[in-house]
Amino acid sequence: MISTKQYRYTRNKSFLELKSSKNYDNQQFIESISNKRSLKDDLYYQLYAYTHPYNEDVMTYLIESLDDSGFLSYNLDQYMSDLHIDQDMLDAHLDILRSFEPNGVGASDAIDSILIQLKIIIKLKPIHYLAIIKMSS
């Protein structure tokens, strides 16, 4: 029969073996796959998978200008001025950005984010939208 003291030693020895240098590559691999990507990384992944035409410079500028919460950092006139584009082109590229997840990204503020999310709900699940309207009445 194994004693409690021997069990603890065996258990701790196994734990130490997992942390040994010979297993460092495995540990490093596990840590690397568990690292979280940033919001901007996720948006770029979605952009590269996007199959319709877009202006890469405009999309890069929009993504890079987002704050940590995914809101636009400038007013729309500033974007048009900085990028030398018209309202239609900005709207088209904002629509692309706002089609990405998380829902509400690319909004001007929290209220705009909620409106974007509601538009997505209406588009994807009109029955749920009707339930929201009935609940608020």
N, C-alpha and C positions, 0 to 999 in steps of 0.2 A: 504494500500500500504506500502511496506517495504522500509525504507530509505537506502541510500547508506551506512551510518554509521552502521546500523543494519546488512546489508548484509555482510559488511567486518567483523564484529564481529562474525556473524554466520559462515562465511567461515573460519575464523581463528580458531574459537572454534572447528570446525570439524577437521581441520588440527591438532590441538593440541591433540584432542582425538585419532587420529591415532597414534600419537607419545607417547601416555600414556603408563604406565608400563603394563597395562592389555593387551595391544596389542604387547608387546615386543617380545613374542614368535613368533608371526606371522611375525614381522619385521625381526627378526633374521633368520627365515626360508627363507624369500625372499632374504635377503643378502647372505645367504649361497649358494643358488642355482645360484646366479648370479656371484659368484666368478669364476675367470678364472683359468683353469687348465694350468699347465706348459707344455711345449713341451715334456718334459720327461714323464709327467703323460700321455699325449696322446699316446706316443709311447708304454708305458707299457700296456695301454688299448688295443692297437692294437696287441701287442705281446700276451697277454692272450687270444685274440680271434683267434690267428693264429693256424691253425689246423695241420700243418705239423710238423715233428720232428725237434728239434733244441736243441742246448746246452744252457741251461739257464744261465750258468756262462759267456759264451762268449757274449750272447746277453745283459746281464746286464752290463758287462764291456763296451761294445760298446755304449750303451745308456748313461751310466753314464759319459763316456769320451767326449760326445758331448759338444761343447760350446753353448752359448746362441742362436746362429744362426743356430744350427743343423749341424755344420761342425765337422768332426773328429779332435780331438786335437793332435793326434800323427801321425807319418808316419806309413805305413803299416808294415814295419819291426819291429817297436816297439810293435805293437799289437801282432804280431806272437811271439815275444820274451816274452812279459809279460804273454801271455795266454798259451804259450808252445803248439802252434798249427801250422799246415803247411798252405801254401798259399791256397790250395783248401778249407780247412775248413774255413779260414778267408773269402775267396770270397763267399762261400755259405752263411755265416752269414751276410756279408755285403749286399748280394742280398736280404735277408729277410728284413733287416733294410731299405734298399732303396726302398722296395716295399710299405712301409708305407707312410702315408701322414703326413706332407706336402711333395709333390713331391720334390725331390732333397735333402732330409735329408740324412745324412750319407756320404755326399760328402767331398772330401779333401779340396776343395776351390770353389770359385764362378763358375769358368769355368767347373769344374767337376759336379757341381750342375746342370748347364745348360745342359750338356751332358746327365746326368741321366734323366732330364725332357724330353729331345728330344727322348731318348730311349722309355720312357713311351708313348709319343705321337705316335711314330712309331708303337709301339705294339698295342695301343688302337685305333688309328685313322690314318691309313696310308694315307688317302686322304689328311688330313691336313698337314702331313709331306711333301707330294708332292707339296702342295701349298707353303709351306715355301721354298722349294728348288727353285721353279719357281720364287718366289718373289726375292730371293737373286741372281738369275742369271742375 
